[in-house]
C-alpha cells in the first residue's frame, strides 16, 4: 500500500471537509436567526384576535418549514464534523504507518511493520465505528426526540379548531403522518450508521436484515445466500465485512443500473468470502485506478492488510462480480 499517496488524499479530503464545515456553520447561523423570527411571528399571530384561518395557516407553515430546514442543516453539520473527526484519526494512523514503512530495514522490522499494519487496520475500523456509534446515539437522543416533540406540536394546529374545525383536522392528520414518516426514516438512518444487532447477533443475521431492508428501499431484486458454518467472528472483522458488503450493494444500486443483485457469503473454516454479483452495465476495472472514489480501494486495502484478497470480474455491458475474502478469526 502507498501510504504517502493515501495520506495526501486524506489531507486533501480533510481540507475540503473543513471548508464545508465553515460554510455550513455560517448557513446554520442564518437559518437559526430566521427560525427565531418566524417563531416569534407565529406566536404573535396566535395571540391576535380576529386573525383569519388562512393567516394562521400561513404563519404555521412558515414556522414548520423553518424548523425542517434547521433540522436538516444541523444533521448535515453533524455529519461533516463526524467525517472530519474520522479523517483526522485516519490521517494519524497513515502518518504512523508511513513512518514505520520508511524505517523498515530488517526482517525483524518488517515483521513488526506487518503487525503494525494489522493494528492499524483494526484502529481504522474501530475509530470509524466509534464515530458511527456516537452519531447513532446522537440520532436517538436528538432528532428522534425532536420528532416526538414535532408530533406534540400538533397542539398548535389544534388552535385552529375554533376557527375552522375541518381544516384543523386535516392539518393535524397531515402533520402527524409527516412526522411518523420522518421518524421511520430516522430509524432507517440509525440502522445504516450502526445496526445494533451487529453487536448483539453477529454478522450473518445483520447481513440478512440489511439485504431485506435494502431490497425494500431500492426496489431491486436482492438475494443473499450463506454457506459454511454460521458463527461469530472478531468484532473488527464483522464490522469490516458488513461495511464492505454495504458499500458494494450501494455501488451496485447507484452506478450499475442493475435490476438483480446476488450476495454470496461463505463462512469457511479458514476464510470468510463475500461476492456481490449484479446484472448491470458493468465497467472496465482499469478505470478504478484513476477513480477518486475510495470505496473499492479501501475494501481492497483492508482485505489485503488482513491477509485476504480482492477481485473484480467485470467488463462494459456484462454486469460485475466483486469478491473479497479475509481470514476467519472467531
Steps between C-alpha positions, in 0.01 A plus 500: 500500500627851411448667836639834380250526214215399729617756757502778241151404384376498860653842566327637190166356612555643849555849359181475294293381797639779721397760240152347470461508879584871507246570225233286669552671835439837335185371331380344827533836676284667233233227513493512881441874495226461239337221701496720812334785310238275339418333833451840661269600214295182545457568871390855422245382244358246745450768765328746269123499496319503169780326313367303204558121477704555181736737680547251786560219255754703303691596815491141622626362164785751503602397851485132411710555187761695699521225762549235234777702335667545837475126570652408162784751532588380850507143376726598210737683734511201740589271211775732376649528849483121532678464166766745611565309823529172311736651241719648772530161671563327169765762417678425829496126429639554149776726633605228746486227235692715252768563761523130583524414130786746445693367800468131413847362413527150651293184504410560864396850419296374206323255729432782742371710211251230400373486857478877496294486180265248660463724804457796268210350309332401826548857620351642180192280516453545874543878479247517219251290689548699820398810310204323347389384846532856630292638213249218544452598865461861392228399258321314779529784752469792258291471181293209631406702806445805282256301287309403813473869580403560140196276548411692815502819296168387361361681802585824325294402199218399732451869572353518153208292626304803609548681172463214250457150649514322163826665396649445845420129486654468155814686605539283809472184293758618248736616771486174691548290185800710400654468845450123511652460153801709596543304819517176298767656279701589808479138620624384161782752520601367841510147361722620216738667742531216746261205506473405867442136408856481364619514861219283636449229235806519277585531131269259317166602663592865446582443132168322452312787663692758299442317170125492567494870591714590198268304271197685635657846480668461160227295325776273364486120505759426769575145614744384766621144553733369770714187494739355753472516878317804632679636807627813669830650387732754656303828534730696268465227234121503521503877462740489205300232313168673566624844391665359189181315400298815571733701273478245218120492512489878498736519201294246305182695571641845422723432199428168328137548387445144620163336567639190674770476767619170649705491819682178590664463842720196564590455868791262445718357772805697387358788296181704483418573138240745369401551137252753364367438146280737302349494152575865434695681233841391633821701480866484408695414819791712373285809548523452876868587490411856397186520714484735801238278668674333793228241567636205302860604565446488875334159477798368305755650738322383813455147365863473392634647824302238692653225287213455256442604140274705274390420145295675231348311208324743270492654156283764340151367428545170685420571864751468780614260769707640786648258751703547814618262768661531842642245743232370737584583859231395745 
